[in-house]
Amino acid sequence: MVAIAALGDDTTDVTLIAIERIFFASAGRATFADAAERSAFRERWLGRYLDHDRAHVFLARDLDGAVAGYLVGCLDHPARSARFGDISYYSGFSDLTERYPAHLHINLDPAWRSQGIGGRLIDAFSQQAAEAGAPGVHVVTGAAARNVGFYRRCGFAPLREAQWNGNAILMMGRQLPVRPATTSGDALSQP
């Protein structure tokens, strides 16, 4: 049994170390030329979200409070944000990121996979993104990656394949429900 909650102000070393451990265990990349390359990899796919998008970080914790998985997300349109300028595939997906600007990265400890936890993390972030007015959320993954099926089950549809750094990648998107804007003249505000 796990609970899903926003990271909030929990910046304890125990929590951050657990997130980083899960990140590197799930990264699909085990070796780096040196510590600087490892640090840059962490910053690109995890660090910038923890530093700038803390309000969009969700944790899955077991009954003892240990981190079973996490989701880091962002509501900013990545093709327009200088913060994501180092990820060149966004320029080729910019027409799609107009409709699906929110994005996320999710990882679970291997012992906690295939239990519905990832879907619950995505639902928590998607609800938050919809409430903030985002029309959609996207992920980018390997075109032949095992997680494509997981994202399909979570409501993501394939949008476009591309080549990036010699690999076939796939952008997948999930539309979010439109939240009607309320105005002072609507029926609920009249006597």
Residue frames as a rotation matrix with the C-alpha (Angstrom) as fourth column:
MET 1
0.582 0.813 0.000 0.00
0.813 -0.582 0.000 0.00
0.000 0.000 -1.000 0.00
VAL 2
-0.633 -0.774 0.005 1.34
0.774 -0.633 0.025 3.42
-0.016 0.019 1.000 -0.90
ALA 3
0.442 0.682 -0.583 0.13
0.605 -0.707 -0.368 6.97
-0.663 -0.190 -0.724 -0.49
ILE 4
-0.139 -0.400 0.906 0.50
0.914 -0.403 -0.038 9.59
0.381 0.823 0.422 -3.22
ALA 5
0.669 0.319 -0.672 1.22
0.589 -0.779 0.216 13.15
-0.454 -0.540 -0.709 -2.12
ALA 6
0.810 -0.406 0.422 2.89
0.023 -0.698 -0.716 16.30
0.585 0.590 -0.556 -3.35
LEU 7
-0.071 -0.936 -0.344 6.51
0.713 0.194 -0.674 16.72
0.697 -0.293 0.654 -2.30
GLY 8
0.889 0.457 0.022 5.68
0.334 -0.681 0.652 20.03
0.313 -0.573 -0.758 -0.66
ASP 9
0.643 -0.640 0.421 8.37
-0.709 -0.705 0.009 21.26
0.291 -0.304 -0.907 1.68
ASP 10
0.839 -0.325 0.437 9.95
-0.006 0.797 0.604 17.85
-0.544 -0.509 0.667 2.20
THR 11
0.702 -0.682 -0.206 13.53
-0.435 -0.182 -0.882 18.52
0.564 0.709 -0.424 1.21
THR 12
0.631 -0.477 0.612 15.13
-0.527 0.315 0.789 16.23
-0.569 -0.821 -0.053 3.72
ASP 13
-0.332 -0.858 -0.392 18.28
-0.926 0.218 0.308 14.46
-0.179 0.466 -0.867 2.63
VAL 14
-0.594 0.149 0.791 16.55
-0.047 0.975 -0.219 11.11
-0.803 -0.167 -0.572 3.12
THR 15
0.488 0.862 0.132 13.81
0.166 0.057 -0.985 12.00
-0.857 0.503 -0.115 0.62
LEU 16
0.624 -0.276 -0.731 16.12
-0.730 -0.539 -0.420 13.59
-0.278 0.796 -0.538 -1.95
ILE 17
-0.537 -0.835 0.122 18.61
-0.761 0.542 0.357 10.70
-0.364 0.099 -0.926 -1.74
ALA 18
-0.292 0.514 0.806 15.75
0.181 0.858 -0.482 8.21
-0.939 0.005 -0.344 -2.23
ILE 19
0.768 0.561 -0.309 14.52
-0.144 -0.319 -0.937 10.10
-0.625 0.763 -0.164 -5.31
GLU 20
0.242 -0.763 -0.600 18.03
-0.962 -0.271 -0.044 10.20
-0.128 0.588 -0.799 -6.76
ARG 21
-0.612 -0.439 0.658 18.60
-0.420 0.885 0.199 6.49
-0.669 -0.155 -0.727 -6.04
ILE 22
0.177 0.778 0.603 15.38
0.343 0.525 -0.779 5.60
-0.923 0.344 -0.174 -7.91
PHE 23
0.733 0.065 -0.678 16.31
-0.498 -0.627 -0.599 7.99
-0.463 0.776 -0.427 -10.72
PHE 24
-0.171 -0.902 -0.396 19.67
-0.976 0.099 0.195 6.37
-0.137 0.420 -0.897 -11.40
ALA 25
-0.596 0.009 0.803 18.32
-0.135 0.985 -0.111 2.84
-0.791 -0.174 -0.586 -10.92
SER 26
0.314 0.858 0.407 15.66
0.426 0.256 -0.868 3.55
-0.849 0.445 -0.285 -13.57
ALA 27
0.218 -0.222 -0.950 17.70
-0.490 -0.867 0.090 5.71
-0.844 0.447 -0.298 -15.95
GLY 28
0.930 0.093 0.356 18.74
0.225 0.624 -0.748 3.00
-0.292 0.776 0.560 -18.35
ARG 29
0.535 -0.824 0.186 22.22
-0.148 -0.308 -0.940 4.38
0.832 0.475 -0.287 -18.24
ALA 30
0.904 -0.163 -0.395 24.75
0.423 0.471 0.774 2.88
0.060 -0.867 0.495 -15.88
THR 31
0.035 -0.987 -0.157 28.06
0.937 -0.022 0.350 4.48
-0.349 -0.160 0.924 -16.87
PHE 32
0.990 0.136 -0.026 29.28
0.124 -0.955 -0.269 8.03
-0.061 0.264 -0.963 -17.25
ALA 33
0.427 -0.884 0.191 32.65
0.331 -0.044 -0.943 9.35
0.841 0.466 0.274 -18.39
ASP 34
-0.752 -0.650 -0.108 33.10
0.369 -0.281 -0.886 11.25
0.546 -0.706 0.451 -15.14
ALA 35
-0.489 0.548 -0.678 31.27
0.771 -0.092 -0.630 12.90
-0.408 -0.831 -0.378 -12.26
ALA 36
-0.704 0.212 -0.678 30.54
-0.304 -0.953 0.018 16.02
-0.642 0.219 0.735 -14.33
GLU 37
-0.782 0.435 -0.447 28.75
-0.382 0.232 0.895 14.00
0.493 0.870 -0.016 -17.02
ARG 38
-0.559 0.577 -0.595 26.74
0.736 0.676 -0.036 12.14
0.382 -0.458 -0.803 -14.36
SER 39
-0.558 0.304 -0.772 25.80
0.466 -0.655 -0.595 15.45
-0.687 -0.692 0.224 -12.72
ALA 40
-0.798 0.246 -0.550 24.73
-0.544 -0.685 0.484 16.98
-0.257 0.686 0.680 -16.05
PHE 41
-0.715 0.547 -0.435 22.56
0.085 0.687 0.722 13.93
0.694 0.479 -0.538 -16.79
ARG 42
-0.475 0.519 -0.711 20.89
0.877 0.221 -0.426 14.23
-0.064 -0.826 -0.560 -13.37
GLU 43
-0.677 0.171 -0.716 20.33
0.045 -0.961 -0.272 17.95
-0.735 -0.216 0.643 -13.84
ARG 44
-0.876 0.302 -0.375 18.72
-0.449 -0.232 0.863 17.52
0.174 0.924 0.339 -17.29
TRP 45
-0.430 0.715 -0.552 16.19
-0.007 0.609 0.793 14.84
0.903 0.345 -0.256 -16.34
LEU 46
0.150 0.482 -0.863 15.65
0.865 0.359 0.351 15.41
0.479 -0.800 -0.363 -12.60
GLY 47
-0.501 -0.517 -0.693 17.48
0.844 -0.469 -0.260 18.31
-0.191 -0.716 0.672 -10.98
ARG 48
-0.949 0.129 0.287 15.89
-0.008 -0.921 0.388 21.20
0.314 0.366 0.876 -12.86
TYR 49
-0.032 0.993 -0.109 12.45
0.099 0.112 0.989 19.92
0.995 0.020 -0.102 -11.86
LEU 50
0.210 0.053 -0.976 13.37
0.941 0.261 0.216 19.58
0.267 -0.964 0.005 -8.20
ASP 51
-0.689 -0.592 -0.418 14.92
0.681 -0.726 -0.094 23.06
-0.248 -0.350 0.903 -8.24
HIS 52
-0.973 0.208 -0.096 12.30
-0.229 -0.897 0.378 24.97
-0.007 0.390 0.921 -10.27
ASP 53
-0.293 0.910 -0.294 9.09
-0.556 0.088 0.826 22.92
0.778 0.406 0.480 -10.29
ARG 54
-0.981 -0.195 0.018 8.85
-0.121 0.531 -0.839 21.63
0.154 -0.825 -0.544 -6.74
ALA 55
-0.398 0.905 0.148 5.09
-0.726 -0.212 -0.654 22.30
-0.561 -0.368 0.742 -6.71
HIS 56
0.491 0.563 -0.665 4.73
-0.864 0.415 -0.285 19.67
0.115 0.714 0.690 -9.46
VAL 57
-0.601 -0.678 -0.423 6.66
-0.522 0.734 -0.435 16.86
0.605 -0.041 -0.795 -7.76
PHE 58
0.525 0.799 0.294 4.67
-0.807 0.358 0.470 13.92
0.271 -0.484 0.832 -6.40
LEU 59
-0.663 -0.740 0.112 5.88
-0.724 0.595 -0.350 11.04
0.193 -0.313 -0.930 -4.26
ALA 60
0.534 0.664 -0.524 4.60
-0.351 0.738 0.576 7.54
0.769 -0.124 0.627 -3.68
ARG 61
-0.465 -0.659 0.591 5.46
-0.815 0.057 -0.577 6.43
0.347 -0.750 -0.564 -0.14
ASP 62
-0.310 0.317 -0.896 4.98
0.214 0.942 0.259 3.06
0.926 -0.111 -0.360 1.48
LEU 63
0.678 0.706 -0.203 3.41
0.317 -0.032 0.948 2.62
0.663 -0.707 -0.245 4.93
ASP 64
0.357 -0.644 -0.677 6.78
0.899 0.039 0.437 3.25
-0.255 -0.764 0.593 6.58
GLY 65
0.751 0.000 -0.661 7.24
-0.025 -0.999 -0.029 6.52
-0.660 0.039 -0.750 4.67
ALA 66
-0.342 -0.911 0.230 9.94
0.229 0.157 0.961 5.19
-0.911 0.381 0.155 2.33
VAL 67
0.009 0.286 -0.958 9.85
-0.802 -0.571 -0.178 6.59
-0.598 0.770 0.224 -1.21
ALA 68
0.081 0.134 0.988 8.54
0.308 0.939 -0.153 3.94
-0.948 0.317 0.035 -3.63
GLY 69
-0.187 -0.126 0.974 8.52
0.982 -0.051 0.182 6.26
0.027 0.991 0.133 -6.65
TYR 70
-0.271 0.058 -0.961 8.22
0.261 -0.956 -0.132 9.83
-0.926 -0.287 0.244 -7.83
LEU 71
0.304 0.298 0.905 6.94
0.948 -0.188 -0.257 12.05
0.094 0.936 -0.340 -10.62
VAL 72
-0.437 -0.380 -0.816 8.56
0.350 -0.907 0.234 15.35
-0.828 -0.183 0.529 -11.52
GLY 73
0.136 0.581 0.803 6.55
0.988 -0.016 -0.155 17.59
-0.077 0.814 -0.576 -13.79
CYS 74
-0.782 -0.339 -0.524 6.42
0.268 -0.941 0.209 21.04
-0.563 0.023 0.826 -15.31
LEU 75
0.300 0.951 0.074 3.58
0.605 -0.130 -0.785 23.14
-0.737 0.280 -0.615 -16.71
ASP 76
0.081 -0.351 -0.933 5.82
-0.442 -0.851 0.282 25.40
-0.893 0.390 -0.224 -18.81
HIS 77
0.976 0.212 -0.049 5.77
-0.112 0.298 -0.948 25.01
-0.186 0.931 0.314 -22.59
PRO 78
0.429 -0.891 0.150 9.22
0.354 0.318 0.879 23.40
-0.831 -0.324 0.452 -23.10
ALA 79
0.120 -0.384 0.915 9.73
0.992 0.006 -0.128 24.57
0.043 0.923 0.382 -26.70
ARG 80
0.577 0.154 0.802 9.36
0.262 -0.965 -0.003 28.19
0.774 0.212 -0.597 -25.53
SER 81
0.982 -0.161 0.097 11.37
-0.139 -0.276 0.951 27.94
-0.127 -0.948 -0.293 -22.33
ALA 82
0.347 -0.932 -0.105 15.10
-0.711 -0.188 -0.678 28.64
0.612 0.310 -0.728 -22.34
ARG 83
0.075 -0.285 0.956 15.33
-0.907 0.380 0.184 26.27
-0.415 -0.880 -0.230 -19.38
PHE 84
0.454 0.154 0.878 14.73
0.052 0.979 -0.199 23.34
-0.890 0.136 0.436 -21.77
GLY 85
0.687 -0.218 -0.693 16.88
-0.698 -0.460 -0.548 24.68
-0.200 0.861 -0.468 -24.63
ASP 86
-0.405 -0.907 0.115 19.38
-0.855 0.420 0.305 21.84
-0.325 0.025 -0.946 -24.14
ILE 87
-0.339 0.385 0.859 16.76
0.226 0.919 -0.323 19.28
-0.913 0.085 -0.398 -25.25
SER 88
-0.818 -0.178 -0.547 16.81
-0.388 -0.532 0.753 19.82
-0.425 0.828 0.366 -28.99
TYR 89
-0.812 0.538 0.224 13.90
0.568 0.645 0.511 17.54
0.130 0.543 -0.830 -29.85
TYR 90
-0.179 0.804 -0.567 11.48
0.620 -0.356 -0.700 20.11
-0.764 -0.476 -0.435 -28.46
SER 91
-0.514 -0.008 -0.858 11.97
-0.483 -0.823 0.298 22.38
-0.709 0.568 0.419 -31.47
GLY 92
-0.916 0.151 -0.373 10.69
-0.263 0.476 0.839 19.57
0.304 0.867 -0.396 -33.72
PHE 93
-0.514 0.759 -0.400 7.73
0.815 0.577 0.047 18.92
0.267 -0.302 -0.915 -31.42
SER 94
-0.966 0.032 -0.256 6.82
0.101 -0.865 -0.491 22.59
-0.237 -0.500 0.833 -30.83
ASP 95
-0.543 0.833 -0.105 3.49
-0.579 -0.282 0.765 22.35
0.608 0.476 0.636 -32.70
LEU 96
0.015 0.531 -0.847 2.52
0.329 0.798 0.506 19.46
0.944 -0.287 -0.162 -30.44
THR 97
-0.599 -0.294 -0.745 3.71
0.787 -0.045 -0.615 21.07
0.147 -0.955 0.258 -27.22
GLU 98
-0.818 0.458 0.347 1.26
-0.406 -0.888 0.214 23.89
0.407 0.034 0.913 -27.91
ARG 99
0.181 0.959 -0.217 -1.54
-0.547 0.281 0.789 21.38
0.817 -0.024 0.576 -27.25
TYR 100
0.793 -0.001 -0.609 0.38
0.397 0.759 0.516 19.34
0.462 -0.651 0.602 -24.68
PRO 101
0.358 -0.717 0.599 2.63
-0.406 -0.697 -0.592 21.80
0.841 -0.031 -0.540 -22.81
ALA 102
0.503 -0.174 0.846 2.79
-0.837 0.144 0.527 20.07
-0.214 -0.974 -0.074 -19.43
HIS 103
0.341 -0.434 -0.834 5.35
-0.370 0.753 -0.544 17.28
0.864 0.494 0.096 -19.21
LEU 104
0.708 0.008 0.707 6.64
-0.688 0.235 0.686 14.78
-0.160 -0.972 0.172 -16.74
HIS 105
-0.274 -0.717 -0.641 9.25
-0.512 0.673 -0.534 12.20
0.814 0.182 -0.552 -15.82
ILE 106
0.593 0.555 0.583 8.27
-0.801 0.333 0.498 9.29
0.083 -0.762 0.642 -13.63
ASN 107
-0.308 -0.685 -0.661 10.24
-0.423 0.721 -0.550 6.49
0.852 0.110 -0.511 -12.02
LEU 108
0.754 0.523 0.398 9.42
-0.614 0.344 0.711 3.76
0.235 -0.780 0.581 -9.53
ASP 109
-0.304 -0.751 0.586 11.61
-0.857 0.484 0.176 1.55
-0.416 -0.449 -0.791 -7.45
PRO 110
-0.607 0.034 -0.794 11.65
-0.576 0.670 0.469 -1.82
0.548 0.742 -0.387 -9.27
ALA 111
-0.952 0.230 -0.200 10.01
0.305 0.741 -0.599 -3.53
0.010 -0.631 -0.775 -6.27
TRP 112
-0.434 0.816 -0.382 6.95
0.085 -0.386 -0.919 -1.28
-0.897 -0.431 0.098 -6.62
ARG 113
-0.755 0.135 -0.642 6.32
-0.645 -0.336 0.687 -1.54
-0.123 0.932 0.340 -10.38
SER 114
-0.677 0.550 -0.489 3.20
-0.106 0.585 0.804 -3.08
0.729 0.596 -0.337 -11.95
GLN 115
-0.636 0.476 -0.608 0.99
0.769 0.327 -0.549 -2.20
-0.062 -0.817 -0.574 -8.98
GLY 116
0.322 0.834 0.447 -0.86
0.866 -0.451 0.216 0.83
0.382 0.318 -0.868 -10.38
ILE 117
0.232 -0.291 -0.928 1.32
0.708 -0.604 0.366 3.34
-0.667 -0.743 0.066 -8.55
GLY 118
-0.798 -0.595 0.093 2.67
0.474 -0.525 0.708 5.00
-0.372 0.609 0.701 -11.70
GLY 119
-0.390 0.753 0.530 -0.84
0.647 -0.186 0.739 5.58
0.656 0.631 -0.415 -13.01
ARG 120
0.549 0.578 -0.604 -1.84
0.835 -0.343 0.430 7.15
0.041 -0.740 -0.671 -9.70
LEU 121
-0.234 -0.710 -0.665 1.18
0.574 -0.653 0.495 9.49
-0.785 -0.265 0.560 -9.83
ILE 122
-0.894 -0.075 0.442 0.28
0.434 -0.393 0.811 10.52
0.113 0.917 0.384 -13.39
ASP 123
0.056 0.989 0.139 -3.36
0.792 -0.129 0.597 11.09
0.608 0.077 -0.790 -12.42
ALA 124
0.376 0.035 -0.926 -2.31
0.798 -0.521 0.304 13.34
-0.471 -0.853 -0.224 -9.51
PHE 125
-0.634 -0.674 -0.380 -0.10
0.344 -0.686 0.642 15.45
-0.693 0.276 0.666 -11.76
SER 126
-0.748 0.388 0.538 -2.68
0.549 -0.092 0.831 15.52
0.372 0.917 -0.144 -14.58
GLN 127
0.336 0.895 -0.293 -5.37
0.914 -0.235 0.331 16.76
0.227 -0.379 -0.897 -12.22
GLN 128
0.133 -0.386 -0.913 -3.06
0.557 -0.733 0.391 19.50
-0.820 -0.561 0.118 -10.97
ALA 129
-0.859 -0.504 0.090 -2.11
0.329 -0.408 0.851 20.48
-0.393 0.761 0.517 -14.55
ALA 130
-0.371 0.811 0.453 -5.77
0.763 -0.012 0.646 20.56
0.529 0.585 -0.614 -15.65
GLU 131
0.490 0.562 -0.667 -6.71
0.856 -0.454 0.247 22.73
-0.164 -0.692 -0.703 -12.67
ALA 132
-0.181 -0.650 -0.739 -3.93
0.325 -0.748 0.579 25.12
-0.928 -0.135 0.346 -13.69
GLY 133
0.520 0.539 -0.662 -5.40
-0.407 -0.526 -0.747 25.32
-0.751 0.658 -0.054 -17.21
ALA 134
-0.628 -0.758 -0.177 -3.01
-0.555 0.276 0.785 23.09
-0.546 0.591 -0.594 -19.17
PRO 135
0.279 0.797 -0.535 -4.83
-0.954 0.168 -0.247 21.58
-0.107 0.580 0.808 -22.18
GLY 136
0.901 -0.003 -0.433 -2.64
-0.120 0.959 -0.256 18.48
0.416 0.283 0.864 -22.24
VAL 137
0.439 -0.790 0.428 0.41
-0.639 0.061 0.767 16.66
-0.632 -0.610 -0.478 -20.89
HIS 138
0.770 -0.220 -0.599 3.11
-0.439 0.498 -0.748 14.85
0.462 0.839 0.287 -22.82
VAL 139
0.496 -0.738 0.458 5.98
-0.183 0.427 0.885 12.42
-0.849 -0.523 0.077 -22.36
VAL 140
0.522 -0.447 -0.726 8.88
-0.789 0.070 -0.610 11.63
0.324 0.892 -0.316 -24.66
THR 141
0.379 -0.353 0.856 10.29
-0.433 0.750 0.501 8.12
-0.818 -0.560 0.131 -24.55
GLY 142
-0.770 -0.637 -0.043 12.07
-0.389 0.415 0.823 5.62
-0.506 0.650 -0.567 -26.75
ALA 143
-0.188 0.742 -0.643 9.85
-0.969 -0.035 0.243 4.60
0.158 0.669 0.726 -29.65
ALA 144
0.086 0.167 -0.982 10.39
-0.225 0.964 0.144 0.91
0.971 0.209 0.120 -28.84
ALA 145
-0.761 -0.442 0.475 10.66
-0.515 -0.034 -0.857 1.32
0.394 -0.896 -0.202 -25.06
ARG 146
-0.718 0.453 -0.529 8.81
0.575 0.814 -0.084 -1.02
0.392 -0.365 -0.844 -22.72
ASN 147
-0.695 0.424 -0.581 7.07
0.387 -0.461 -0.799 1.94
-0.606 -0.780 0.156 -21.06
VAL 148
-0.890 0.421 -0.175 5.09
-0.394 -0.516 0.760 2.86
0.230 0.746 0.625 -24.22
GLY 149
-0.370 0.775 -0.513 2.44
0.378 0.630 0.678 0.33
0.849 0.057 -0.526 -23.17
PHE 150
-0.432 0.151 -0.889 2.33
0.884 -0.124 -0.450 1.80
-0.178 -0.981 -0.080 -19.68
TYR 151
-0.869 0.080 -0.488 1.75
-0.076 -0.997 -0.029 5.30
-0.489 0.012 0.872 -21.05
ARG 152
-0.716 0.666 -0.208 -0.98
-0.207 0.081 0.975 4.00
0.667 0.741 0.080 -23.37
ARG 153
-0.239 0.631 -0.738 -2.75
0.790 0.568 0.230 2.45
0.564 -0.528 -0.634 -20.38
CYS 154
-0.439 0.011 -0.899 -2.49
0.713 -0.603 -0.356 5.85
-0.546 -0.797 0.257 -18.65
GLY 155
0.535 0.835 -0.129 -4.35
0.545 -0.457 -0.703 7.57
-0.646 0.306 -0.699 -21.51
PHE 156
-0.076 -0.633 -0.771 -1.43
-0.431 -0.676 0.598 8.79
-0.899 0.378 -0.222 -23.61
ALA 157
0.849 0.324 0.417 -1.63
0.255 0.441 -0.861 8.46
-0.463 0.837 0.292 -27.40
PRO 158
-0.204 -0.935 0.292 1.35
0.789 0.020 0.614 8.36
-0.580 0.355 0.733 -29.76
LEU 159
0.642 0.417 -0.644 1.75
0.065 -0.866 -0.496 11.75
-0.764 0.276 -0.583 -31.47
ARG 160
0.854 -0.404 -0.329 5.01
-0.446 -0.240 -0.862 11.67
0.269 0.883 -0.385 -33.45
GLU 161
0.667 -0.741 0.082 8.25
0.620 0.613 0.490 9.77
-0.414 -0.276 0.868 -33.81
ALA 162
0.859 -0.509 -0.049 11.58
-0.460 -0.728 -0.508 11.46
0.223 0.459 -0.860 -34.45
GLN 163
0.437 -0.822 -0.365 15.30
0.679 0.568 -0.465 10.74
0.589 -0.045 0.807 -34.37
TRP 164
0.799 -0.260 0.541 17.34
-0.490 -0.804 0.336 12.21
0.348 -0.534 -0.771 -31.52
ASN 165
0.089 -0.889 0.448 20.96
-0.947 0.064 0.315 11.43
-0.309 -0.453 -0.837 -30.75
GLY 166
-0.683 -0.415 -0.601 20.77
-0.663 0.697 0.272 8.40
0.306 0.584 -0.752 -33.03
ASN 167
-0.907 0.409 0.094 17.70
0.287 0.768 -0.572 6.94
-0.307 -0.492 -0.815 -31.34
ALA 168
-0.475 0.847 0.239 14.04
0.221 -0.148 0.964 6.72
0.852 0.510 -0.117 -32.36
ILE 169
-0.957 0.217 -0.194 11.97
0.135 -0.260 -0.956 8.66
-0.258 -0.941 0.219 -29.84
LEU 170
-0.374 0.911 0.172 8.22
0.661 0.131 0.739 8.98
0.651 0.390 -0.651 -29.47
MET 171
-0.935 0.240 0.262 6.19
-0.348 -0.764 -0.543 11.89
0.069 -0.599 0.798 -28.14
MET 172
-0.475 0.824 -0.308 2.94
0.712 0.566 0.416 10.79
0.517 -0.021 -0.856 -26.53
GLY 173
-0.865 0.196 0.463 0.17
-0.328 -0.918 -0.224 13.09
0.381 -0.345 0.858 -25.32
ARG 174
-0.486 0.762 -0.429 -2.84
0.870 0.471 -0.148 13.00
0.090 -0.445 -0.891 -23.05
GLN 175
-0.357 0.455 0.816 -5.55
0.036 -0.866 0.499 15.62
0.933 0.208 0.293 -23.36
LEU 176
-0.903 0.077 -0.424 -6.74
0.425 -0.003 -0.905 17.11
-0.070 -0.997 -0.030 -20.11
PRO 177
0.046 0.997 0.069 -10.30
0.997 -0.050 0.052 18.11
0.055 0.067 -0.996 -19.30
VAL 178
-0.500 -0.115 0.858 -11.13
0.284 -0.958 0.037 21.73
0.818 0.262 0.512 -19.99
ARG 179
-0.449 0.325 -0.832 -11.94
0.856 -0.112 -0.506 23.57
-0.257 -0.939 -0.228 -16.80
PRO 180
0.232 0.593 0.771 -14.65
0.756 -0.609 0.241 26.15
0.612 0.527 -0.590 -17.52
ALA 181
-0.855 -0.503 0.128 -13.74
0.352 -0.743 -0.569 29.63
0.381 -0.441 0.812 -16.40
THR 182
0.097 0.884 -0.458 -16.15
0.994 -0.113 -0.008 31.25
-0.058 -0.454 -0.889 -14.00
THR 183
-0.639 -0.215 0.739 -17.11
0.347 -0.937 0.027 34.86
0.687 0.274 0.673 -14.35
SER 184
-0.953 0.256 -0.160 -18.82
0.039 -0.419 -0.907 37.24
-0.299 -0.871 0.389 -12.00
GLY 185
-0.420 0.839 -0.345 -21.89
-0.894 -0.448 0.000 37.22
-0.154 0.309 0.938 -14.25
ASP 186
-0.765 0.157 -0.625 -22.50
-0.165 0.889 0.427 33.47
0.623 0.430 -0.654 -14.32
ALA 187
0.146 0.985 -0.094 -25.66
-0.178 0.120 0.977 31.89
0.973 -0.125 0.193 -12.96
LEU 188
0.136 -0.108 -0.985 -24.06
0.815 0.577 0.049 30.76
0.563 -0.809 0.166 -9.71
SER 189
-0.777 -0.537 -0.329 -23.16
0.627 -0.614 -0.479 34.27
0.056 -0.578 0.814 -8.63
GLN 190
-0.612 0.622 0.488 -26.59
-0.266 -0.743 0.614 35.80
0.745 0.246 0.620 -9.21
PRO 191
-0.782 0.345 0.518 -29.15
-0.555 -0.009 -0.832 36.06
-0.283 -0.939 0.198 -6.38
